[in-house]
Amino acid sequence: MKAFNDLGYSDASDVLLVWLSVLPSQPTNLVVTLDEDTVNVAWSPSVSEFTPITRYWIMVRMADGVTFNNEVTGCDGSQASVITNTYCEIPKENLNQAPHNLPWGDYVYIKVIAESDAG
């Protein structure tokens, strides 16, 4: 950009690079079901208008009732199959062990977060 007055033009400003993109939308229609050995997690895909979804963060609330931890065993949201199918399975036994440490019979709280190159 240059400024202009009666004496002429100024030197040009520095170039500023701006990435035209938006964050992906929030995943919707989260459905969590149980079967004998697994917690099944499914959701509707996020909308990412300018950049593709690069991963989903499948977050499970830990026994402290506050902290959520990314579940990667059986439910690794960076895997192409999980991104494409918007579905994964968490082995129930993983939830009883560190880092979750959920006791049998406890509630399982899950949230899913989408990520793209925009964030």
Contacts in CASP RR format, 6 or more apart in sequence:
PFRMAT RR
TARGET T0000
AUTHOR 0000-0000-0000
METHOD contacts of the structure
MODEL  1
MKAFNDLGYSDASDVLLVWLSVLPSQPTNLVVTLDEDTVNVAWSPSVSEF
TPITRYWIMVRMADGVTFNNEVTGCDGSQASVITNTYCEIPKENLNQAPH
NLPWGDYVYIKVIAESDAG
1 12 0 8 1.000
1 13 0 8 1.000
2 9 0 8 1.000
2 10 0 8 1.000
2 11 0 8 1.000
2 12 0 8 1.000
2 13 0 8 1.000
3 9 0 8 1.000
3 10 0 8 1.000
4 10 0 8 1.000
19 118 0 8 1.000
20 50 0 8 1.000
21 49 0 8 1.000
21 50 0 8 1.000
21 51 0 8 1.000
21 116 0 8 1.000
21 117 0 8 1.000
21 118 0 8 1.000
22 49 0 8 1.000
22 50 0 8 1.000
22 118 0 8 1.000
23 116 0 8 1.000
23 118 0 8 1.000
23 119 0 8 1.000
24 46 0 8 1.000
24 47 0 8 1.000
24 48 0 8 1.000
24 51 0 8 1.000
24 53 0 8 1.000
24 114 0 8 1.000
24 115 0 8 1.000
24 116 0 8 1.000
24 118 0 8 1.000
24 119 0 8 1.000
25 46 0 8 1.000
25 47 0 8 1.000
25 48 0 8 1.000
25 114 0 8 1.000
26 46 0 8 1.000
26 113 0 8 1.000
26 114 0 8 1.000
27 43 0 8 1.000
27 44 0 8 1.000
27 45 0 8 1.000
27 46 0 8 1.000
27 56 0 8 1.000
27 86 0 8 1.000
27 112 0 8 1.000
27 113 0 8 1.000
27 114 0 8 1.000
28 43 0 8 1.000
28 44 0 8 1.000
29 42 0 8 1.000
29 43 0 8 1.000
29 44 0 8 1.000
30 41 0 8 1.000
30 42 0 8 1.000
30 43 0 8 1.000
30 110 0 8 1.000
30 111 0 8 1.000
30 112 0 8 1.000
31 40 0 8 1.000
31 41 0 8 1.000
31 42 0 8 1.000
31 43 0 8 1.000
32 39 0 8 1.000
32 40 0 8 1.000
32 41 0 8 1.000
32 42 0 8 1.000
32 108 0 8 1.000
32 110 0 8 1.000
33 39 0 8 1.000
33 40 0 8 1.000
33 42 0 8 1.000
34 40 0 8 1.000
34 92 0 8 1.000
37 91 0 8 1.000
37 92 0 8 1.000
37 93 0 8 1.000
38 89 0 8 1.000
38 90 0 8 1.000
38 91 0 8 1.000
38 92 0 8 1.000
39 89 0 8 1.000
39 90 0 8 1.000
39 92 0 8 1.000
39 95 0 8 1.000
39 108 0 8 1.000
39 110 0 8 1.000
40 87 0 8 1.000
40 88 0 8 1.000
40 89 0 8 1.000
41 58 0 8 1.000
41 75 0 8 1.000
41 87 0 8 1.000
41 88 0 8 1.000
41 89 0 8 1.000
41 90 0 8 1.000
41 110 0 8 1.000
41 112 0 8 1.000
42 86 0 8 1.000
42 87 0 8 1.000
43 56 0 8 1.000
43 86 0 8 1.000
43 87 0 8 1.000
43 112 0 8 1.000
44 86 0 8 1.000
45 53 0 8 1.000
45 86 0 8 1.000
46 53 0 8 1.000
46 56 0 8 1.000
46 114 0 8 1.000
48 114 0 8 1.000
48 116 0 8 1.000
48 118 0 8 1.000
50 118 0 8 1.000
51 116 0 8 1.000
51 117 0 8 1.000
51 118 0 8 1.000
52 116 0 8 1.000
52 117 0 8 1.000
53 83 0 8 1.000
53 114 0 8 1.000
53 115 0 8 1.000
53 116 0 8 1.000
54 78 0 8 1.000
54 83 0 8 1.000
54 115 0 8 1.000
54 116 0 8 1.000
54 117 0 8 1.000
55 77 0 8 1.000
55 78 0 8 1.000
55 83 0 8 1.000
55 114 0 8 1.000
55 115 0 8 1.000
56 77 0 8 1.000
56 82 0 8 1.000
56 83 0 8 1.000
56 86 0 8 1.000
56 112 0 8 1.000
56 113 0 8 1.000
56 114 0 8 1.000
56 115 0 8 1.000
57 70 0 8 1.000
57 77 0 8 1.000
57 112 0 8 1.000
57 113 0 8 1.000
57 114 0 8 1.000
57 115 0 8 1.000
58 70 0 8 1.000
58 71 0 8 1.000
58 75 0 8 1.000
58 77 0 8 1.000
58 82 0 8 1.000
58 88 0 8 1.000
58 90 0 8 1.000
58 110 0 8 1.000
58 112 0 8 1.000
59 68 0 8 1.000
59 69 0 8 1.000
59 70 0 8 1.000
59 71 0 8 1.000
59 110 0 8 1.000
59 111 0 8 1.000
59 112 0 8 1.000
59 113 0 8 1.000
60 68 0 8 1.000
60 69 0 8 1.000
60 71 0 8 1.000
60 90 0 8 1.000
60 95 0 8 1.000
60 100 0 8 1.000
60 108 0 8 1.000
60 109 0 8 1.000
60 110 0 8 1.000
61 67 0 8 1.000
61 68 0 8 1.000
61 69 0 8 1.000
61 108 0 8 1.000
61 109 0 8 1.000
61 110 0 8 1.000
62 68 0 8 1.000
62 69 0 8 1.000
62 99 0 8 1.000
62 100 0 8 1.000
62 101 0 8 1.000
62 102 0 8 1.000
63 100 0 8 1.000
63 101 0 8 1.000
63 102 0 8 1.000
63 103 0 8 1.000
63 106 0 8 1.000
65 109 0 8 1.000
68 109 0 8 1.000
68 111 0 8 1.000
69 99 0 8 1.000
69 100 0 8 1.000
71 90 0 8 1.000
71 94 0 8 1.000
71 100 0 8 1.000
73 90 0 8 1.000
73 91 0 8 1.000
73 94 0 8 1.000
74 88 0 8 1.000
74 89 0 8 1.000
74 90 0 8 1.000
74 91 0 8 1.000
74 94 0 8 1.000
75 82 0 8 1.000
75 88 0 8 1.000
75 89 0 8 1.000
75 90 0 8 1.000
76 82 0 8 1.000
76 88 0 8 1.000
77 83 0 8 1.000
77 88 0 8 1.000
82 88 0 8 1.000
94 100 0 8 1.000
95 102 0 8 1.000
95 108 0 8 1.000
96 102 0 8 1.000
96 103 0 8 1.000
96 104 0 8 1.000
102 108 0 8 1.000
END
